[in-house]
């Protein structure tokens, strides 16, 4: 098929770009182009996840990896039929059922999935990264920043005394833009790049 329409979904200069490509036969695919060799890593990790039980988790609509173009660093993924933004639809009073419950089950399956070759990310690093984001909030002058800093300081104080748990797969940058709903199922559009770690 020949592309009849290309829409820019997201663009981070020097980092990555995501396009939605519609063919002249009306089929849709997503093209994610990464800098350096990140595309190869992303394609490999998505392929690994496709071979685990996570890909068939109840309530999950998993986009297929169609191809990886090593020359351009582009990962091609299938579109999800009838996908709509995760928050679109009537809100529910309870998080114990409906889309939020399904999302919780899907994320639990993701965090239980085995994925080789990930860098460890310990609790001290997580606290450090949270501190960097908090500093940005403080510089922006948000009214909630002082309370957030106080909570961060409490976490810093108790961190050395917390028991250690077995490491699990961690997605450190999940946001609503990576979530969609397709009927009663949740679609996850994961990049599986540097935001994936074992913690």
ZAFI-955106 format. One record per residue: residue number from 1; residue in three letters; x negated, y, z of N, C-alpha, C in turn. Coordinates in steps of 0.02 Angstrom, whole numbers. Example, Ala and Ser with C-alpha at 12.3 -4.5 7.8 and 13.67 -1.06 7.14 Angstrom:
BEGIN
SEVO   k   r n.east n.north   n.up ca.east ca.north  ca.up c.east c.north   c.up
SEVO   1 ALA   -660    -284    390    -615     -225    390   -660    -165    390
SEVO   2 SER   -642    -112    354    -684      -53    357   -645       2    394
REM end
This chain:
BEGIN
SEVO   k   r n.east n.north   n.up ca.east ca.north  ca.up c.east c.north   c.up
SEVO   1 UNK    -42     -59      0       0        0      0    -44      62      0
SEVO   2 UNK    -17     116    -28     -52      180    -30    -20     226     22
SEVO   3 UNK    -63     263     58     -36      308    109      5     363     77
SEVO   4 UNK     66     371    101     109      424     76    114     481    127
SEVO   5 UNK     95     467    189      97      519    242     47     501    296
SEVO   6 UNK     11     552    321     -36      543    376    -23     597    428
SEVO   7 UNK    -10     576    489       3      622    544    -52     615    597
SEVO   8 UNK    -76     671    622    -126      671    675    -90     663    742
SEVO   9 UNK   -105     608    777     -74      595    842   -114     628    898
SEVO  10 UNK   -180     619    895    -223      652    945   -292     662    914
SEVO  11 UNK   -326     713    939    -393      729    912   -435     760    966
SEVO  12 UNK   -492     728    980    -541      756   1026   -605     766    987
SEVO  13 UNK   -623     829    972    -683      841    930   -744     807    957
SEVO  14 UNK   -778     771    913    -839      736    932   -829     672    969
SEVO  15 UNK   -766     653    983    -751      593   1022   -710     543    982
SEVO  16 UNK   -648     560    965    -605      513    929   -545     550    898
SEVO  17 UNK   -514     516    851    -455      542    818   -408     484    805
SEVO  18 UNK   -343     494    818    -293      443    806   -243     469    754
SEVO  19 UNK   -233     430    702    -188      448    648   -132     397    642
SEVO  20 UNK    -72     420    624     -18      375    605    -12     378    529
SEVO  21 UNK    -20     320    497     -22      316    424     40     279    400
SEVO  22 UNK     78     312    358     138      282    329    125     267    255
SEVO  23 UNK    135     204    237     122      184    168    181     199    123
SEVO  24 UNK    170     193     57     224      205     10    277     151     13
SEVO  25 UNK    262      96     50     312       44     61    346      52    128
SEVO  26 UNK    336     110    161     367      128    225    337      92    285
SEVO  27 UNK    287      49    275     254       19    333    210      70    367
SEVO  28 UNK    203      62    434     165      110    474    109      74    511
SEVO  29 UNK     51     106    514      -5       80    552    -40     140    585
SEVO  30 UNK    -79     125    637    -117      176    671   -191     166    658
SEVO  31 UNK   -227     220    644    -299      218    632   -333     259    687
SEVO  32 UNK   -376     226    726    -413      260    779   -486     260    761
SEVO  33 UNK   -514     320    749    -584      327    730   -624     354    789
SEVO  34 UNK   -679     320    806    -720      337    863   -789     358    841
SEVO  35 UNK   -822     396    883    -891      416    869   -938     357    883
SEVO  36 UNK   -997     361    856   -1049      311    866  -1022     240    854
SEVO  37 UNK  -1037     195    900   -1017      125    891   -959     106    937
SEVO  38 UNK   -925     157    963    -871      143   1011   -815     102    979
SEVO  39 UNK   -803     112    913    -750       75    880   -760       0    882
SEVO  40 UNK   -823     -21    876    -838      -93    879   -821    -121    948
SEVO  41 UNK   -839     -84   1000    -824     -105   1068   -749    -110   1080
SEVO  42 UNK   -713     -58   1057    -640      -57   1066   -608    -116   1029
SEVO  43 UNK   -629    -128    967    -600     -182    928   -613    -249    961
SEVO  44 UNK   -674    -258    988    -691     -321   1020   -649    -332   1083
SEVO  45 UNK   -640    -280   1123    -602     -287   1185   -528    -299   1171
SEVO  46 UNK   -501    -263   1122    -431     -275   1104   -421    -346   1078
SEVO  47 UNK   -469    -371   1040    -465     -440   1015   -468    -489   1073
SEVO  48 UNK   -511    -475   1122    -515     -518   1182   -448    -520   1218
SEVO  49 UNK   -419    -461   1229    -355     -457   1264   -300    -494   1226
SEVO  50 UNK   -304    -493   1159    -254     -527   1119   -256    -602   1128
SEVO  51 UNK   -313    -629   1151    -321     -700   1161   -305    -722   1232
SEVO  52 UNK   -289    -675   1276    -273     -692   1345   -198    -697   1355
SEVO  53 UNK   -179    -719   1414    -107     -724   1430    -75    -655   1435
SEVO  54 UNK   -116    -603   1443     -89     -536   1446    -48    -518   1384
SEVO  55 UNK    -73    -539   1325     -40     -520   1262     31    -547   1257
SEVO  56 UNK     45    -601   1294     113     -630   1293    149    -618   1359
SEVO  57 UNK    127    -569   1398     158     -554   1462    231    -534   1452
SEVO  58 UNK    272    -555   1500     344     -538   1496    352    -463   1495
SEVO  59 UNK    392    -439   1448     407     -368   1444    358    -327   1404
SEVO  60 UNK    305    -359   1377     254     -322   1340    265    -329   1264
SEVO  61 UNK    259    -273   1230     256     -272   1157    184    -252   1139
SEVO  62 UNK    144    -300   1116      73     -289   1107     59    -274   1033
SEVO  63 UNK     33    -214   1017      17     -198    947    -42    -241    923
SEVO  64 UNK    -35    -271    865     -89     -312    837   -147    -270    812
SEVO  65 UNK   -208    -296    820    -266     -265    788   -269    -292    717
SEVO  66 UNK   -263    -247    669    -261     -268    599   -331    -274    569
SEVO  67 UNK   -375    -228    587    -442     -229    558   -486    -180    596
SEVO  68 UNK   -552    -190    586    -602     -143    611   -648    -125    554
SEVO  69 UNK   -651     -62    536    -695      -38    483   -759     -12    515
SEVO  70 UNK   -812     -53    512    -874      -35    545   -907      27    514
SEVO  71 UNK   -897      38    449    -929       95    416   -902     162    441
SEVO  72 UNK   -838     164    457    -808      227    480   -794     227    555
SEVO  73 UNK   -805     170    589    -791      165    661   -717     168    676
SEVO  74 UNK   -676     141    629    -603      147    636   -572      80    653
SEVO  75 UNK   -528      80    703    -488       22    722   -417      33    697
SEVO  76 UNK   -391     -16    659    -323      -13    633   -278     -58    675
SEVO  77 UNK   -221     -29    697    -172      -67    737   -103     -60    706
SEVO  78 UNK    -64    -113    716       5     -112    691     47     -64    732
SEVO  79 UNK     99     -39    702     148        2    738    196     -44    776
SEVO  80 UNK    230     -16    824     281      -53    862    349     -32    837
SEVO  81 UNK    390     -80    814     456      -62    787    500     -25    839
SEVO  82 UNK    533      26    816     581       64    857    551      91    922
SEVO  83 UNK    486     106    920     454      132    981    476     204    994
SEVO  84 UNK    486     220   1058     503      287   1078    463     303   1141
SEVO  85 UNK    455     367   1157     416      385   1217    442     350   1280
SEVO  86 UNK    397     332   1324     415      292   1383    469     327   1425
SEVO  87 UNK    464     393   1433     509      429   1476    575     447   1442
SEVO  88 UNK    581     433   1378     643      449   1343    698     402   1366
SEVO  89 UNK    755     429   1382     810      388   1406    833     412   1474
SEVO  90 UNK    890     388   1498     916      411   1563    871     388   1620
SEVO  91 UNK    856     433   1667     815      413   1725    852     365   1770
SEVO  92 UNK    814     322   1804     843      276   1852    825     299   1922
SEVO  93 UNK    871     287   1968     857      306   2037    808     259   2070
SEVO  94 UNK    805     198   2047     763      148   2079    705     128   2033
SEVO  95 UNK    646     122   2061     588       97   2023    585      21   2025
SEVO  96 UNK    632     -10   2059     630      -83   2068    661    -120   2010
SEVO  97 UNK    688     -84   1961     718     -117   1904    709     -73   1842
SEVO  98 UNK    727     -99   1785     723      -60   1724    652     -52   1699
SEVO  99 UNK    641       2   1662     576       12   1627    518      17   1676
SEVO 100 UNK    527      49   1733     472       57   1781    452     -11   1810
SEVO 101 UNK    500     -53   1824     485     -120   1849    447    -160   1796
SEVO 102 UNK    470    -155   1734     436     -190   1679    364    -165   1671
SEVO 103 UNK    356     -99   1675     289      -70   1670    243     -97   1725
SEVO 104 UNK    269    -101   1786     229     -127   1841    207    -198   1828
SEVO 105 UNK    251    -240   1801     234     -309   1786    182    -313   1731
SEVO 106 UNK    189    -270   1680     142     -270   1624     73    -248   1648
SEVO 107 UNK     69    -197   1689       5     -173   1714    -28    -224   1760
SEVO 108 UNK     13    -259   1800     -15     -312   1842    -46    -367   1799
SEVO 109 UNK    -14    -384   1743     -41     -434   1698   -106    -408   1666
SEVO 110 UNK   -108    -343   1649    -169     -314   1620   -227    -318   1669
SEVO 111 UNK   -215    -300   1732    -268     -299   1781   -292    -369   1801
SEVO 112 UNK   -251    -419   1786    -271     -488   1800   -305    -521   1741
SEVO 113 UNK   -308    -487   1684    -336     -517   1623   -412    -520   1627
SEVO 114 UNK   -442    -575   1604    -515     -579   1602   -541    -541   1541
SEVO 115 UNK   -592    -502   1550    -621     -464   1495   -696    -461   1506
SEVO 116 UNK   -734    -489   1459    -807     -495   1468   -843    -430   1449
SEVO 117 UNK   -902    -422   1478    -946     -368   1457   -930    -299   1485
SEVO 118 UNK   -892    -295   1539    -875     -230   1568   -926    -208   1620
SEVO 119 UNK   -936    -144   1624    -981     -116   1675   -945    -115   1742
SEVO 120 UNK   -981    -129   1797    -949     -123   1863   -938     -49   1881
SEVO 121 UNK   -886     -35   1917    -868       33   1937   -847      30   2010
SEVO 122 UNK   -893      46   2055    -879       35   2125   -838      92   2156
SEVO 123 UNK   -820      83   2219    -775      131   2252   -807     200   2257
SEVO 124 UNK   -872     202   2269    -906      267   2272   -901     305   2207
SEVO 125 UNK   -908     269   2150    -902      301   2085   -831     327   2074
SEVO 126 UNK   -781     287   2095    -712      309   2087   -699     373   2128
SEVO 127 UNK   -726     375   2189    -716      435   2230   -751     495   2198
SEVO 128 UNK   -810     483   2170    -847      537   2136   -808     564   2077
SEVO 129 UNK   -780     519   2036    -742      540   1977   -679     579   1998
SEVO 130 UNK   -646     555   2052    -588      591   2077   -608     661   2101
SEVO 131 UNK   -666     666   2132    -690      730   2155   -703     779   2099
SEVO 132 UNK   -728     754   2042    -739      797   1984   -674     825   1958
SEVO 133 UNK   -622     782   1954    -557      806   1931   -527     856   1980
SEVO 134 UNK   -537     843   2044    -512      888   2095   -545     957   2090
SEVO 135 UNK   -609     958   2076    -644     1022   2067   -614    1063   2010
SEVO 136 UNK   -594    1029   1957    -561     1064   1901   -495    1094   1923
SEVO 137 UNK   -457    1057   1965    -394     1084   1990   -406    1145   2034
SEVO 138 UNK   -459    1142   2074    -476     1199   2118   -494    1261   2077
SEVO 139 UNK   -534    1250   2023    -554     1305   1980   -494    1335   1943
SEVO 140 UNK   -443    1293   1931    -382     1318   1898   -337    1355   1946
SEVO 141 UNK   -352    1353   2011    -313     1390   2059   -246    1360   2076
SEVO 142 UNK   -238    1295   2068    -174     1264   2083   -160    1266   2158
SEVO 143 UNK    -98    1279   2176     -79     1285   2246    -89    1220   2284
SEVO 144 UNK    -84    1163   2250     -89     1099   2283   -162    1076   2292
SEVO 145 UNK   -209    1114   2265    -279     1092   2268   -307    1085   2339
SEVO 146 UNK   -293    1131   2386    -319     1122   2454   -294    1058   2487
SEVO 147 UNK   -230    1041   2478    -204      979   2508   -237     919   2475
SEVO 148 UNK   -247     923   2410    -280      867   2375   -352     859   2398
SEVO 149 UNK   -387     915   2410    -456      911   2435   -457     881   2505
SEVO 150 UNK   -409     898   2547    -406      870   2615   -395     794   2611
SEVO 151 UNK   -352     771   2565    -342      700   2557   -405     666   2532
SEVO 152 UNK   -441     699   2486    -504      672   2460   -555     664   2516
SEVO 153 UNK   -560     714   2560    -607      710   2615   -590     653   2664
SEVO 154 UNK   -525     641   2674    -505      585   2717   -526     519   2685
SEVO 155 UNK   -516     514   2619    -537      453   2583   -613     443   2588
SEVO 156 UNK   -650     498   2582    -723      494   2587   -744     469   2655
SEVO 157 UNK   -708     490   2708    -726      470   2776   -712     397   2790
SEVO 158 UNK   -657     370   2763    -639      301   2779   -667     251   2729
SEVO 159 UNK   -692     274   2672    -714      228   2619   -765     176   2644
SEVO 160 UNK   -817     196   2683    -866      146   2705   -836      93   2751
SEVO 161 UNK   -778     105   2780    -749       59   2829   -696      14   2799
SEVO 162 UNK   -680      23   2735    -629      -18   2704   -657     -86   2684
SEVO 163 UNK   -617    -139   2690    -641     -206   2670   -649    -209   2594
SEVO 164 UNK   -694    -250   2572    -706     -259   2500   -658    -311   2473
SEVO 165 UNK   -631    -298   2415    -585     -344   2382   -619    -372   2319
SEVO 166 UNK   -597    -430   2295    -626     -457   2233   -617    -408   2175
SEVO 167 UNK   -666    -401   2132    -660     -354   2076   -607    -375   2026
SEVO 168 UNK   -573    -325   1998    -522     -337   1948   -533    -289   1890
SEVO 169 UNK   -501    -303   1834    -502     -259   1776   -467    -194   1794
SEVO 170 UNK   -497    -138   1777    -470      -73   1794   -465     -30   1731
SEVO 171 UNK   -407       0   1720    -399       49   1667   -398     117   1701
SEVO 172 UNK   -452     155   1695    -459      215   1734   -430     277   1703
SEVO 173 UNK   -399     272   1644    -375      332   1610   -307     321   1579
SEVO 174 UNK   -266     279   1609    -200      265   1581   -155     326   1590
SEVO 175 UNK   -119     345   1538     -74      402   1542    -12     387   1501
SEVO 176 UNK     40     430   1509     104      417   1478    100     417   1402
SEVO 177 UNK     50     451   1374      42      452   1302     24     384   1273
SEVO 178 UNK      1     338   1315     -16      270   1293     41     221   1302
SEVO 179 UNK     98     246   1324     155      202   1338    213     218   1292
SEVO 180 UNK    248     167   1271     309      176   1232    358     121   1251
SEVO 181 UNK    420     130   1232     472       79   1244    499      55   1178
SEVO 182 UNK    506     -10   1174     535      -42   1114    589     -89   1139
SEVO 183 UNK    652     -67   1137     705     -106   1168    693    -111   1242
SEVO 184 UNK    691    -171   1269     678     -182   1340    605    -196   1354
SEVO 185 UNK    562    -185   1305     491     -201   1314    449    -138   1316
SEVO 186 UNK    389    -145   1346     342      -90   1352    285    -102   1304
SEVO 187 UNK    269     -51   1264     212      -54   1219    154     -15   1250
SEVO 188 UNK     95     -46   1252      35      -13   1278    -13      -1   1219
SEVO 189 UNK    -30      62   1207     -79       78   1155   -145      93   1190
SEVO 190 UNK   -184      41   1202    -245       46   1240   -304      58   1194
SEVO 191 UNK   -351      99   1216    -412      108   1178   -468      62   1202
SEVO 192 UNK   -463      41   1264    -509      -10   1291   -582       9   1282
SEVO 193 UNK   -596      73   1290    -664       97   1283   -698     106   1351
SEVO 194 UNK   -728     164   1361    -766      175   1422   -721     179   1484
SEVO 195 UNK   -655     188   1473    -610      192   1531   -596     124   1560
SEVO 196 UNK   -619      70   1529    -611        3   1556   -673     -15   1597
SEVO 197 UNK   -662     -42   1656    -718      -63   1698   -693    -118   1745
SEVO 198 UNK   -741    -148   1780    -725     -195   1833   -736    -160   1899
SEVO 199 UNK   -684    -156   1941    -690     -120   2004   -654    -158   2059
REM end
